[in-house]
C-alpha cells in the first residue's frame, strides 16, 4: 500500500492488462428486481403481545421451588420385608450419628458425602430438578421428586431444618431444607420479546402470506404503486423498491439485506422469468421459520459476460497499480535481504535500509510474533496477520 500512490498507470497499459486477463473480469449473471417486502414481525401489535401475556400468566410463572440436600440409607435391590426392617434400624442409627455430628458443628453437605448411599453423595447430597423455568442451581419443583420426599421438603420443613427419617421407595432419607422460593411471575418487559417472536410465527406469518397473495392479485390488475394506494394497504407502511442489478453469489441483496438472513431468496429470484410477478417466501438463517414474504418482479436480467473495458477501466487501473506495487515492494525486500551478512541480526539489517526513491512512508521495524502453532484451521500470526505462506515457511526454518 505504501507504493501504490507513487505508481502511474496509463489507459494503454491498463487495456493491455485487461486483454491479457479478460476471463478474470467476467461478470456473473445479474438481475434487477422490483419488490414489496411483507414482514410478519410488523403485523404483530404491542396490544396483541400484552393480551397474550395477560391471558397466559401460567406460561410466565416460575413454580414454587425448594433447594434441599439429603442423606440416603438405601434399600437393597428387590428388598424383602426383613431387609427393609434391617435398613430402618440402620437408618435410625445413622440419624443419631448425623444429628450428633451436626450438633458438633459439621456441615450437612460433608456428612452427605460421608454417609449417603445415593448418587448425589458426591455433590454433598444436592438435588437438581427438571423444570426449565427454575433458576440455575439445585432447585426442584413439585412433581420432580417422589411424593414422601416432596411433602417433607415443601410442606413440613422450614428453611434450615433437618428432617427425621422420610421413607420412600428408594430407602430412608434425612433431608435438609436450604431454601424455599415462592412462585414468581416473569415481568412483562422480560417476556415481551419472547411473546412477540412466538406470535410472529403463530399469526404474523399467516397474515403476511395473505397480504402478499392479495397484493399479487392487485398488482397483476393494476401496478405496484396503484395497488399500494388501495385502502387495504395504506396502514401497513409497505413500499415498492428496486434492487438494481446484483449477482446470485452476492452476500448482500441491495435494499433487502444480507443473503444469510433470507434463505433461498436469491435463488428464487434468479430462477424467475422477466416480468413475471410472484410471491417468494424467505426463511430465517435457520432455514425453519419464515423471515418475510416478497411480492417480486424480475425487471431485467444481464447474462454472464465480460464487460467492455471502458465500464471497468478504473478497477483495472487499480488492479495494475496493486500488482506493480507488490512487485516493487518484493524487489525492495529482496534487495534488503541481499545486504544481510551471515551473522547479522534483523536489527543490524534494518540499519542498512534506505527508503526507496519516490516512497514517502518509512514504517519498517523489527517485530516479534507471539508463539504460534502450525494449524490446519487458522493461518493467523500475531503482528503478521493471516499468512499461510509465513506460517509454513517459519516451521521449515532453523532457529536463528
C-alpha positions in Angstrom: 0.0 0.0 0.0 2.9 2.4 0.6 4.0 2.0 -3.0 0.6 2.4 -4.7 0.4 6.2 -4.7 3.8 6.5 -6.4 2.8 4.3 -9.4 1.4 5.7 -12.6 -0.7 3.5 -15.0 -2.0 4.9 -18.3 -5.0 3.7 -20.2 -3.0 1.8 -22.8 -1.2 -0.2 -20.1 -4.4 -1.0 -18.3 -6.1 -2.0 -21.5 -3.3 -4.4 -22.4 -3.5 -5.9 -18.9 -7.3 -6.3 -19.4 -6.9 -8.1 -22.7 -4.4 -10.5 -21.2 -6.7 -11.3 -18.3 -10.1 -11.0 -19.8 -11.5 -14.1 -18.0 -10.8 -12.5 -14.6 -13.3 -9.8 -15.3 -16.2 -12.0 -16.4 -19.3 -10.8 -14.6 -21.8 -13.4 -13.4 -25.5 -13.3 -14.4 -27.3 -10.4 -12.8 -30.9 -9.5 -12.1 -32.8 -6.3 -11.2 -35.8 -6.9 -9.1 -38.8 -4.8 -8.1 -40.4 -5.9 -4.8 -42.6 -5.3 -1.8 -41.4 -6.9 1.4 -44.2 -8.0 3.8 -42.6 -8.6 7.2 -44.6 -10.8 9.6 -42.9 -9.0 12.6 -44.7 -5.8 11.5 -48.1 -7.5 11.8 -47.9 -8.3 15.5 -49.1 -5.3 17.6 -47.9 -4.4 21.1 -51.6 -4.8 22.1 -51.6 -8.4 20.9 -48.3 -9.1 22.8 -49.7 -7.7 26.1 -53.0 -9.5 25.7 -51.2 -12.8 25.2 -49.2 -12.1 28.4 -52.3 -11.4 30.4 -54.2 -14.4 29.1 -51.3 -16.9 29.6 -49.9 -16.0 33.0 -49.2 -19.6 33.9 -46.7 -19.8 31.0 -44.7 -17.0 32.6 -44.9 -18.1 36.2 -41.9 -19.8 37.8 -43.3 -22.5 40.1 -42.8 -22.8 43.8 -39.4 -24.4 44.4 -37.1 -25.6 47.1 -33.4 -26.3 47.4 -32.5 -29.3 49.6 -29.9 -31.9 50.4 -30.4 -35.4 51.6 -28.6 -38.4 53.1 -30.0 -41.7 51.8 -29.9 -45.1 53.5 -30.8 -47.2 50.6 -33.0 -50.3 50.4 -31.2 -53.3 48.8 -32.4 -54.2 45.3 -35.7 -56.2 45.4 -35.6 -55.9 49.3 -37.7 -58.3 51.4 -39.7 -57.1 54.4 -36.9 -58.4 56.6 -34.2 -56.4 54.7 -36.4 -53.3 54.8 -36.7 -53.7 58.6 -32.9 -54.0 58.9 -32.5 -50.9 56.7 -34.8 -49.0 59.1 -32.7 -50.0 62.1 -29.5 -48.9 60.3 -31.2 -45.6 59.3 -32.2 -44.8 62.8 -28.6 -45.3 63.9 -27.5 -43.1 61.1 -29.9 -40.4 62.1 -28.5 -40.3 65.6 -25.0 -40.1 64.2 -25.9 -37.3 61.8 -27.7 -35.3 64.5 -24.7 -35.6 66.8 -22.2 -34.5 64.1 -24.4 -31.6 63.2 -24.6 -30.6 66.8 -20.8 -30.7 66.9 -20.6 -28.2 64.0 -20.3 -30.4 61.0 -21.7 -29.3 57.6 -24.6 -31.3 56.2 -23.0 -31.4 52.7 -19.9 -33.0 54.1 -22.0 -35.5 56.1 -23.8 -36.4 52.9 -20.5 -37.1 51.1 -19.5 -39.3 54.0 -22.8 -41.2 54.8 -25.2 -41.0 51.9 -25.7 -44.1 49.6 -27.5 -42.1 46.9 -26.0 -40.9 43.6 -26.0 -37.3 44.8 -23.5 -38.0 47.6 -20.6 -36.7 45.5 -22.4 -33.3 45.3 -23.0 -33.2 49.1 -26.5 -34.6 48.7 -27.7 -31.7 46.5 -30.7 -32.5 44.4 -31.4 -31.0 40.9 -34.9 -30.6 39.4 -36.1 -31.0 35.9 -38.2 -27.8 35.5 -36.7 -25.5 32.8 -38.4 -22.5 34.4 -36.4 -22.7 37.6 -33.3 -20.6 38.1 -29.9 -22.2 37.7 -28.8 -24.2 40.8 -30.1 -27.1 42.8 -33.8 -26.2 42.8 -36.7 -28.6 42.2 -40.4 -28.1 41.9 -43.4 -30.2 43.0 -43.5 -33.4 40.9 -39.7 -33.6 40.5 -39.2 -35.9 43.5 -41.1 -38.9 44.9 -44.2 -37.9 47.0 -42.9 -38.5 50.6 -39.8 -36.5 49.8 -41.8 -33.8 48.2 -44.2 -33.5 51.1 -41.3 -33.2 53.6 -39.5 -30.6 51.6 -42.5 -28.4 50.6 -45.0 -28.9 53.4 -43.2 -30.0 56.6 -39.7 -28.5 56.9 -38.8 -24.9 57.4 -35.7 -23.4 55.9 -32.6 -24.6 57.6 -34.3 -27.6 59.3 -33.2 -31.2 59.1 -35.9 -33.9 59.0 -36.3 -37.2 60.7 -36.4 -40.3 58.6 -38.5 -40.0 55.5 -39.3 -43.3 53.8 -39.6 -43.6 50.0 -39.4 -46.4 47.5 -35.6 -45.8 47.5 -35.0 -46.1 51.2 -34.8 -43.7 54.1 -33.9 -40.0 53.6 -32.6 -37.4 56.0 -33.4 -34.1 54.4 -32.1 -30.6 55.0 -34.2 -27.8 53.5 -31.8 -25.0 52.5 -34.1 -22.6 50.6 -37.7 -22.0 49.6 -38.8 -19.9 46.6 -42.4 -18.7 46.2 -44.0 -18.7 42.7 -42.8 -15.7 40.7 -44.4 -14.2 37.6 -41.9 -13.1 34.9 -42.3 -9.3 34.4 -43.9 -8.3 31.1 -40.9 -6.4 30.0 -38.8 -9.6 30.3 -41.3 -11.8 28.5 -42.2 -9.3 25.8 -39.6 -10.3 23.2 -40.3 -14.0 23.6 -44.0 -13.5 23.1 -43.5 -11.2 20.1 -41.3 -13.8 18.4 -43.9 -16.5 19.2 -46.8 -14.5 17.8 -44.9 -13.7 14.7 -44.7 -17.4 13.8 -48.2 -18.2 15.1 -50.2 -15.4 13.5 -47.8 -12.9 11.8 -46.7 -15.3 9.2 -50.2 -16.2 8.2 -51.2 -12.5 8.0 -48.1 -11.7 5.9 -48.8 -14.5 3.5 -52.4 -13.4 3.0 -51.4 -9.8 2.4 -48.7 -10.9 -0.1 -51.1 -13.0 -2.0 -53.7 -10.2 -2.1 -51.0 -7.8 -3.3 -50.0 -10.2 -6.1 -53.6 -10.2 -7.4 -53.9 -6.4 -7.2 -50.5 -5.7 -8.8 -51.4 -8.0 -11.7 -54.6 -6.0 -12.3 -53.0 -2.6 -11.7 -49.3 -2.0 -10.9 -47.2 -1.7 -7.8 -47.9 1.9 -6.8 -51.6 1.7 -7.7 -52.0 -1.4 -5.6 -50.3 0.2 -2.6 -52.6 3.1 -2.9 -55.6 0.9 -2.1 -57.2 1.4 1.3 -56.4 -2.2 2.3 -52.7 -1.5 2.3 -52.4 2.2 3.4 -51.9 1.4 7.1 -49.2 -1.2 6.6 -46.2 1.0 5.7 -45.4 -1.0 2.6 -43.1 0.3 -0.2 -42.3 -0.8 -3.7 -38.5 -0.8 -4.1 -36.0 -1.7 -6.8 -32.7 -3.6 -6.0 -30.7 -2.6 -9.0 -28.5 -5.3 -10.7 -26.9 -7.9 -8.4 -25.4 -11.4 -8.9 -26.5 -14.7 -7.5 -23.4 -15.1 -5.3 -23.7 -11.7 -3.6 -23.6 -11.6 0.2 -25.9 -8.6 0.3 -29.0 -8.0 -1.8 -29.4 -4.2 -2.3 -32.4 -2.7 -0.5 -33.1 -6.1 1.2 -30.1 -7.2 3.3 -27.6 -10.0 3.9 -28.5 -13.1 1.9 -27.9 -15.3 5.0 -30.9 -13.6 6.7 -33.2 -14.5 3.8 -32.5 -18.1 3.0 -33.4 -19.2 -0.6 -34.5 -15.7 -1.7 -31.6 -15.0 -4.2 -32.0 -18.4 -5.8 -35.8 -18.0 -6.2 -35.3 -14.5 -7.8 -32.7 -15.8 -10.3 -35.0 -18.7 -11.3 -37.9 -16.3 -12.2 -38.6 -15.2 -15.7 -38.5 -11.5 -16.6 -41.8 -9.6 -15.9 -43.4 -12.4 -14.0 -44.8 -11.4 -10.6 -44.5 -14.0 -7.8 -44.8 -14.3 -4.0 -41.5 -15.5 -2.7 -41.1 -17.0 0.8 -37.8 -16.3 2.5 -36.7 -18.3 5.6 -34.6 -17.2 8.6 -31.0 -18.2 8.7 -32.0 -21.4 10.5 -34.0 -22.4 7.4 -37.0 -23.3 9.5 -39.1 -20.2 10.3 -40.3 -17.6 7.8 -38.5 -14.3 7.8 -40.6 -12.4 5.2 -42.7 -12.7 2.0 -41.7 -10.8 -1.1 -44.0 -9.8 -3.9 -41.4 -9.6 -6.6 -40.9 -9.0 -10.3 -37.6 -9.5 -12.2 -37.4 -6.3 -14.3 -34.4 -7.3 -16.3 -31.6 -9.9 -16.5 -28.0 -9.5 -17.6 -26.3 -12.7 -18.8 -22.9 -13.6 -17.7 -20.4 -11.6 -19.8 -17.1 -9.8 -19.9 -17.9 -6.1 -19.7 -16.3 -3.5 -22.0 -13.0 -2.1 -20.9 -14.4 1.4 -20.5 -17.0 0.2 -18.0 -14.4 -1.2 -15.6 -11.3 0.9 -16.5 -11.0 2.4 -13.0 -11.0 -1.1 -11.4 -8.4 -2.4 -13.9 -6.1 0.6 -13.3 -6.3 0.0 -9.6 -5.5 -3.7 -10.0 -2.5 -3.0 -12.3 -1.2 -0.5 -9.7 -1.6 -3.1 -7.0 0.3 -5.7 -9.0 3.1 -3.3 -9.7 3.2 -2.1 -6.1 3.6 -5.7 -4.9 6.4 -6.3 -7.5 8.3 -3.2 -6.4 7.8 -4.0 -2.7 9.1 -7.5 -3.2 12.1 -6.2 -5.1 13.0 -3.8 -2.3 12.6 -6.5 0.3 14.8 -8.8 -1.7 17.4 -6.1 -2.1 17.4 -5.6 1.7 17.8 -9.3 2.4 20.7 -9.5 0.0 22.6 -7.0 2.2 22.4 -9.3 5.2 25.7 -10.7 6.3 25.8 -14.3 7.7 25.7 -13.4 11.3 23.8 -10.1 11.0 20.6 -9.7 13.1 17.4 -8.2 11.9 18.2 -5.1 13.9 21.6 -4.7 12.1 19.9 -5.3 8.8 17.3 -2.6 9.4 20.1 -0.1 9.9 21.1 -0.7 6.2 17.6 0.1 5.0 17.2 3.3 2.9 13.7 4.5 1.9 13.4 3.9 -1.9 13.1 6.9 -4.1 9.6 8.2 -4.6 8.4 6.4 -1.4 7.2 8.7 1.4 6.4 6.0 4.0 9.2 4.6 6.2 7.5 2.2 8.6 9.9 -0.7 8.8 10.6 -2.1 12.2 11.7 -5.3 13.8 8.8 -7.0 15.4 8.2 -10.3 17.2 5.2 -12.6 17.0 3.6 -14.5 19.9 4.3 -18.2 19.9 2.0 -19.9 17.3 1.2 -23.4 16.1 1.2 -24.9 12.7 -2.6 -25.0 12.5 -4.9 -26.7 9.9 -7.7 -24.3 10.8 -6.1 -20.9 11.2 -3.2 -19.1 9.5 -3.3 -16.1 11.8 0.0 -14.9 13.2 0.1 -12.0 15.7 1.8 -9.0 14.2 1.8 -10.5 10.7 -1.9 -11.2 10.0 -3.3 -14.1 8.1 -0.5 -15.7 6.1 -0.3 -19.5 5.4 3.0 -18.9 3.5 4.6 -17.3 6.5 3.4 -20.0 8.8 4.7 -22.9 6.7 8.0 -21.1 6.0 8.6 -20.4 9.7 8.2 -24.1 10.6 10.6 -25.1 7.8 13.3 -22.8 9.1 16.0 -23.5 11.7 16.3 -21.3 14.8 18.2 -18.1 14.1 
